[in-house]
Amino acid sequence: MLHVVSAPEETSPERNSIDRRAHLGRLDYLIVSIITLAGGLLRFVSLGKPGSLVFDEVYYAKDACYYARGAAKVCPLDYEQTLVHPPLGKWLLSIGVKLFGYDSFGWRAAAAAAGTITIVLLYLLAKRLLRSTLGAALASGLLAIDLLHLVQSRISMLDIFLPMFALAALLFLVVDRDRRNAGAAASTALRLGAGLMLGGAVASKWSGGFFLPLAMALVVAWEIGRRRRSDAGRPVVSGLMSELASCAVFFVLVPLALYVVTYLGRVEGAFLALPWSDGSFFRAVWEQQFSMLDYHAHLTQLHGYQSPPWTWPLVKRPVSYFFDSSGGTYREIMAFGSPFVWWSSLLALAFTGYRWVRARSVESPEGVILAGFLFAYLPWLVQSTGRGAIFLFYMLPAVPFMYLALAYVAVRIGDGIEARIAVAVFVAGAIGFFIYFMPLALNRPISEDAWRARIWFESCTKPEGYEGSPDGWCWI
């Protein structure tokens, strides 16, 4: 029979000092290599198709070319279009343009690389959190075939960099936590690494800033937990005070420094001038932030594919990036998630929350999984009222935590034959749904009937107040 097994005793320093399940073995190296290779092939094969600019590539691909110092006749523009977003994501996209040229493969190469790297990072984080090769393989394998992550890995946009930086930051922090629980001092190198990764997330897109308070909350909670186990007096106050300076340095100043550095070459100004003086680089960066804030705070323009955040996990309103019906077949690139897997993940998150309440441990894997999902997703629910142009693909940074929750359930239901059959059936279902919907993610030619059979989410109601074209804008 299926049964729930207890979580590993991760709250015990003695347990952590001898627990080798968090470390990679030969089987782990083999499995992560296979999953990464498969995920990489899905992301890189035929990456240059379609050969035209798709959706917001009309902005970001051209800016990447501009960052790579391409001539105006090549890019084709001689100015930056997307000043409302920080520079790092565009710097990264420009690497592909620099290496492979300004073509459809070149402007998408960095996104495909980031998506592939994220698969590896999720495996490493899941292994650390769940102490399970099965759990790590399931989480990273699901991400490798996630439809939304796959699509965003194959298009020149900024969003794919957020989960990569966020998972890297969490991995640094979890490794530091485990070392401290084993008796070591806090690692400056690991916290610096986490701070730089958090800075990378914010410097790619402002919504990456959601992970800054997550890092602070986890570090403080873990320290409070350590002090409670050692019977230290006033563990909450003392734990908070002991981590205050570290959080300020590594999760505020370090990300801020990296953020500012990414503007070098992007704004005019003297770097050595007084920050508040006219003509100062720092003043130019500061003024640019106010311009960006004004834009996002007053963004009311509606879009035909926008949707309220509560609908994103339910996959009610995908976003069509590309459509072509020439030659007697239908081709489309659509940003959406597998309903079978995403809906299952909601149940897994609920179960994870239940187990977290039962565990009452700030260091349990349940806490990290839930906190990661909530910090990535809930801010959109809070601030979305009255804001235009928010889309399902903003859900992307939360997706790895949905798969961590599913992996957590797979590990916790036990290792009996019934449990393994249940996991195998779920994996088969996930792969089956991926194969079925894959043509809509990978621009594969299918018949009109096959295309219509896959457009099961007939949610084409225009947003209230939207005055765009009444025809041809829904899924095509």
C-alpha positions in Angstrom: 0.0 0.0 0.0 1.0 3.6 -0.5 2.2 5.3 2.6 3.8 8.5 3.6 7.3 8.1 5.0 8.9 10.5 7.5 11.1 13.3 6.2 14.9 12.9 6.8 16.1 14.2 10.1 17.5 17.3 8.5 17.1 19.4 11.6 19.9 17.5 13.4 23.5 18.7 12.9 24.8 15.3 13.7 22.6 13.8 11.1 23.7 16.3 8.5 27.4 15.7 9.3 27.2 12.0 8.3 24.3 12.1 5.8 25.8 11.4 2.3 22.5 11.3 0.5 22.8 15.0 -0.4 26.0 14.3 -2.3 26.2 13.2 -5.9 27.1 9.6 -6.7 28.0 7.9 -10.0 24.3 7.2 -10.6 23.5 10.9 -10.2 26.1 12.0 -12.7 24.7 9.5 -15.2 21.1 10.5 -14.7 21.7 14.3 -14.7 23.8 13.9 -17.8 21.1 12.0 -19.7 18.3 14.4 -18.6 20.4 17.5 -19.4 21.4 16.1 -22.8 17.7 15.3 -23.6 16.6 18.8 -22.4 19.4 20.4 -24.3 18.5 18.7 -27.5 14.9 19.8 -27.2 16.1 23.3 -26.7 18.8 23.5 -29.3 17.6 21.3 -32.2 16.0 23.5 -34.9 16.4 26.5 -32.6 16.7 28.8 -35.6 13.2 28.0 -36.8 11.2 30.0 -37.5 13.8 32.3 -39.0 11.8 35.4 -38.3 11.5 37.5 -35.2 8.8 36.0 -32.9 6.6 37.9 -30.4 8.8 40.1 -28.2 11.9 39.2 -30.1 11.1 42.3 -32.1 12.4 44.1 -29.0 14.9 41.9 -27.2 16.7 40.3 -30.2 17.3 43.7 -31.7 18.5 45.1 -28.4 20.8 42.1 -28.1 22.3 43.0 -31.5 22.7 46.6 -30.4 24.4 45.4 -27.2 26.8 43.3 -29.3 27.7 46.5 -31.1 26.1 45.5 -34.4 25.7 48.1 -37.1 22.4 49.8 -37.5 22.0 48.2 -41.0 22.4 44.8 -39.4 20.4 45.0 -36.2 18.5 47.0 -37.5 18.5 49.9 -35.0 21.0 52.3 -33.4 19.3 52.7 -30.0 18.0 50.6 -27.2 14.3 49.8 -27.3 13.6 48.2 -23.9 14.9 50.8 -21.5 12.0 49.7 -19.1 14.0 46.6 -18.2 17.5 46.3 -16.7 20.4 45.4 -19.0 21.8 42.0 -17.8 19.3 39.8 -19.7 20.0 41.7 -22.9 23.8 41.4 -22.3 23.4 37.7 -22.0 21.3 37.5 -25.2 24.0 39.5 -26.9 26.5 36.8 -26.3 24.7 34.5 -28.7 24.6 37.3 -31.3 28.3 37.9 -30.8 29.2 34.2 -31.2 26.8 33.1 -33.9 25.7 36.3 -35.6 22.5 38.2 -35.8 20.2 35.5 -37.0 17.4 33.4 -35.4 19.9 30.9 -33.9 22.2 33.6 -32.6 19.6 35.7 -30.8 18.1 32.6 -29.2 21.3 30.7 -28.3 21.8 32.3 -24.8 18.1 31.6 -23.8 18.5 27.9 -24.8 21.8 27.7 -22.8 20.1 29.2 -19.8 17.2 26.8 -20.0 19.5 23.8 -20.2 21.6 25.1 -17.3 18.5 25.5 -15.2 17.7 21.7 -15.6 21.1 20.9 -14.0 20.6 23.4 -11.2 17.2 22.0 -10.4 18.7 18.5 -10.2 21.4 19.7 -7.8 18.9 21.6 -5.6 16.5 18.7 -5.5 19.2 16.3 -4.5 20.2 18.6 -1.7 16.7 19.2 -0.4 15.2 15.7 -0.9 18.3 13.5 -0.3 17.0 11.4 -3.2 18.2 10.5 -6.7 14.6 9.7 -7.6 13.4 13.0 -6.5 16.1 14.9 -8.2 15.6 13.0 -11.5 11.9 13.6 -11.4 12.1 17.3 -10.7 14.7 18.0 -13.3 13.1 15.6 -15.8 9.8 17.3 -15.5 11.5 20.7 -16.1 13.3 19.3 -19.1 9.9 18.6 -20.8 7.9 21.4 -19.3 6.2 23.1 -22.2 6.4 26.7 -20.9 10.1 26.4 -19.9 10.8 24.8 -23.3 9.2 27.6 -25.2 10.9 30.3 -23.2 14.2 28.5 -23.7 13.7 28.8 -27.5 12.8 32.4 -27.7 14.9 35.6 -27.2 13.2 37.0 -24.1 14.4 37.9 -20.6 12.2 35.6 -18.5 14.3 32.4 -18.9 17.1 33.9 -17.0 15.1 34.4 -13.8 14.7 30.7 -12.8 18.3 30.0 -13.6 19.6 32.7 -11.3 17.0 32.0 -8.6 17.9 28.3 -8.4 21.6 29.0 -8.4 21.1 31.4 -5.5 19.1 28.9 -3.5 21.6 26.1 -4.2 24.4 28.3 -2.7 22.2 29.0 0.3 21.2 25.4 0.9 24.8 24.2 0.7 25.8 26.9 3.2 23.0 25.8 5.5 24.0 22.2 5.4 27.6 23.1 6.1 26.6 25.2 9.0 24.4 22.4 10.4 27.4 20.1 10.2 29.4 22.5 12.4 31.1 24.7 9.9 31.0 28.5 10.0 29.0 30.5 7.5 30.7 30.5 4.1 31.5 34.0 2.7 32.1 32.5 -0.7 28.7 30.7 -0.8 26.8 33.7 0.4 28.7 36.0 -2.0 27.7 33.5 -4.8 24.1 33.6 -3.7 24.2 37.4 -3.6 25.6 37.6 -7.1 23.0 35.2 -8.4 20.2 37.2 -6.8 21.7 40.4 -8.3 21.7 38.6 -11.7 18.0 37.9 -11.4 17.1 41.5 -10.5 19.4 42.8 -13.2 17.7 40.7 -15.8 14.1 41.7 -14.9 12.7 43.5 -11.8 10.5 40.6 -10.9 13.7 38.7 -10.1 13.7 40.9 -7.0 11.0 38.7 -5.5 13.8 36.3 -4.5 15.7 38.8 -2.4 13.3 38.6 0.5 13.1 34.9 0.0 16.8 34.5 0.6 16.7 36.7 3.7 13.7 34.9 5.1 15.3 31.5 4.7 18.7 32.5 6.1 17.1 34.1 9.2 14.7 31.2 9.7 17.5 28.6 9.5 19.6 30.6 12.0 16.6 30.8 14.4 16.2 27.0 14.1 19.8 26.4 14.9 19.6 28.6 18.0 16.4 26.8 19.2 18.1 23.5 18.9 21.0 24.7 21.0 18.6 26.2 23.6 20.0 29.7 23.1 18.1 32.4 24.8 15.7 34.5 22.8 16.4 32.6 19.5 14.2 34.8 17.3 15.7 38.1 18.4 19.3 36.8 18.6 18.9 34.9 15.3 17.6 37.9 13.5 20.3 40.2 14.9 23.1 37.8 14.0 22.0 37.6 10.4 21.1 41.2 9.9 24.5 42.4 8.8 25.1 39.4 6.6 21.7 39.9 4.8 22.4 43.6 4.3 25.8 42.9 2.7 25.1 39.8 0.7 21.4 40.2 -0.2 21.3 44.0 -0.6 24.6 45.5 -1.3 26.1 42.7 -3.4 23.0 42.5 -5.7 22.8 46.3 -5.9 26.5 46.5 -6.9 26.1 43.9 -9.6 22.9 45.6 -10.8 24.7 49.0 -11.2 27.7 47.4 -12.9 25.4 46.0 -15.6 24.7 49.6 -16.7 28.3 50.2 -17.7 28.2 51.1 -21.4 24.4 51.5 -21.3 24.1 55.0 -19.8 26.3 58.0 -20.3 28.2 59.5 -17.4 31.5 59.8 -15.5 32.1 56.8 -13.3 34.5 58.7 -10.9 32.2 61.7 -10.5 30.3 62.4 -7.3 27.1 60.2 -7.5 24.8 63.2 -7.1 26.5 65.5 -9.5 25.4 66.3 -13.1 27.0 64.0 -15.6 27.6 61.3 -13.0 27.2 57.7 -14.1 25.5 56.8 -10.8 23.1 59.7 -11.1 22.2 58.6 -14.7 21.5 55.1 -13.4 19.4 56.4 -10.6 17.3 58.6 -12.9 16.8 55.6 -15.3 15.3 53.6 -12.4 12.7 56.3 -11.8 11.8 56.3 -15.4 11.4 52.5 -15.3 9.3 52.7 -12.1 7.1 55.3 -13.7 6.5 53.1 -16.7 5.6 50.0 -14.7 3.5 51.8 -12.1 1.3 53.4 -14.8 1.2 50.4 -17.2 -2.5 50.2 -18.1 -2.3 49.2 -21.7 -4.2 46.0 -22.3 -3.1 43.1 -24.4 -5.2 40.4 -26.1 -3.4 37.6 -24.4 -3.1 39.0 -20.9 -4.7 37.1 -18.0 -5.1 37.4 -14.3 -2.5 35.6 -12.2 -5.0 33.3 -10.5 -5.6 31.6 -13.9 -2.0 30.9 -14.6 -1.6 27.5 -12.7 -4.9 26.5 -14.2 -3.5 27.1 -17.8 -6.6 29.0 -18.8 -5.1 31.5 -21.1 -1.9 30.6 -23.0 0.0 33.1 -25.2 0.5 32.5 -28.9 3.9 33.7 -30.0 3.8 32.5 -33.7 1.3 31.0 -36.1 1.5 30.0 -39.7 -1.1 28.1 -41.8 0.6 28.1 -45.1 1.3 24.9 -47.1 -1.8 23.1 -45.8 -0.5 22.6 -42.3 -0.6 24.6 -39.0 2.5 25.7 -37.1 2.4 27.5 -33.8 4.5 28.4 -30.9 2.4 28.8 -27.7 3.5 29.5 -24.2 1.5 27.3 -21.8 1.9 24.4 -19.4 0.8 20.8 -19.4 -2.6 20.7 -17.7 -1.9 17.2 -16.4 1.4 18.1 -14.7 0.5 21.7 -13.6 -2.8 20.7 -12.0 -1.1 17.7 -10.3 1.5 20.1 -8.9 -1.2 22.1 -7.2 -2.2 19.0 -5.2 1.5 18.3 -4.5 2.0 21.8 -3.2 -1.1 21.4 -0.9 0.4 18.1 0.4 3.8 19.8 0.9 2.1 22.5 2.9 0.3 20.0 5.0 3.6 18.1 5.7 5.3 21.4 6.5 2.7 22.2 9.1 3.2 18.8 10.6 7.0 18.9 10.6 7.1 22.3 12.2 10.7 22.7 11.1 12.1 25.8 9.4 14.8 23.6 7.8 12.6 21.0 6.2 12.5 20.7 2.4 8.8 21.5 2.6 9.6 25.0 3.8 12.1 25.8 1.0 9.7 24.4 -1.7 6.7 26.4 -0.4 8.6 29.6 0.2 10.2 29.4 -3.3 6.8 29.0 -5.0 5.0 31.6 -2.9 7.7 34.3 -3.3 7.8 33.7 -7.1 4.0 33.7 -7.6 2.1 35.5 -4.9 3.6 39.0 -5.6 1.8 38.9 -8.9 -1.5 38.2 -7.2 -1.0 41.1 -4.9 0.0 43.8 -7.4 -1.8 42.7 -10.5 -5.0 44.7 -9.8 -5.5 47.4 -12.5 -2.2 46.5 -14.2 -2.2 45.7 -17.9 -0.1 43.3 -20.0 0.6 40.5 -17.5 0.9 37.1 -19.0 0.9 33.4 -18.1 4.7 33.2 -18.9 5.3 35.4 -15.8 4.7 32.1 -14.0 8.0 30.7 -15.2 10.1 31.3 -12.1 7.6 29.4 -10.0 7.6 26.3 -12.2 10.7 24.6 -10.7 9.2 24.7 -7.3 6.0 23.1 -8.6 8.2 20.2 -9.8 10.1 20.1 -6.5 6.7 19.6 -4.8 5.9 16.8 -7.2 9.3 15.2 -6.5 8.8 15.6 -2.8 5.5 13.7 -3.0 7.2 10.9 -5.0 9.9 10.6 -2.4 7.5 10.8 0.6 5.0 8.2 -0.5 7.5 5.5 0.1 9.6 3.0 -1.9 7.1 0.1 -2.1 6.0 -1.4 -5.3 2.7 0.4 -5.3 4.5 3.7 -4.8 6.9 3.1 -7.6 4.1 2.1 -9.9 2.2 5.3 -9.1 5.3 7.4 -9.9 5.8 5.4 -13.1 2.2 6.0 -14.2 2.5 9.7 -13.4 5.8 10.0 -15.4 4.2 8.1 -18.3 1.3 10.5 -18.2 3.6 13.6 -18.1 5.6 12.3 -21.1 2.4 11.4 -23.0 0.9 14.9 -22.5 4.2 16.4 -23.5 4.4 14.5 -26.7 0.7 15.3 -27.5 1.2 19.1 -27.0 4.8 19.3 -28.2 3.8 20.5 -31.8 2.3 23.6 -30.3 5.6 24.3 -28.4 8.1 23.4 -31.1 6.5 24.9 -34.2 5.9 21.4 -35.7 3.6 21.1 -38.7 0.3 19.4 -38.0 -3.1 19.2 -39.7 -5.9 21.7 -38.9 -7.9 18.9 -37.2 -4.9 17.9 -35.1 -4.2 21.6 -34.2 -7.9 22.2 -33.2 -7.9 19.0 -31.1 -5.0 20.5 -29.0 -6.7 23.9 -28.5 -8.8 22.6 -25.7 -8.6 25.9 -23.7 -11.2 27.9 -25.6 -10.8 31.0 -23.4 -10.9 33.7 -26.1 -12.9 36.3 -24.2 -11.2 39.7 -24.7 -10.0 41.5 -21.6 -12.6 44.1 -20.5 -11.7 47.4 -22.3 -9.5 45.7 -24.9 -10.1 47.3 -28.3 -7.9 45.2 -30.5 -8.9 43.2 -33.5 -12.0 41.0 -32.8 -10.7 38.2 -35.1 -7.4 36.4 -35.6 -5.9 37.4 -32.3 -6.9 34.6 -30.0 -4.8 31.5 -30.5 -3.5 32.4 -34.0 
